Amino acid sequence: MALIGWFLSFVGLFAGLALRQDMPIGGSVTLSNLAIGFALLACPMLWREKPLGISRAQRIVVALVMILTVPLVILPAA
């Protein structure tokens, strides 16, 4: 499970950095912030215990909300 978390964390981080570097138009800054936030939520090293009192289920719900709000961010830019 930790390997999946690391994989998703790096994918989110690199996606956010790529959006900031290569696509400076429309809603890419917002998408970049969402991707970097997703990377922080998925990073297993930060979440071994519950440092901020946030459980795994709450992080999963926040990550799903972030993924599902992407169309709302993309539509105004189109």
Secondary structure, DSSP 8 states (H G I E B T S, - for coil): -HHHHHHHHHHHHHHHHHHHHH--STTHHHHHHHHHHHHHHH-TTTTSS-TTS--HHHHHHHHHHHHHTHHHHHHHH-
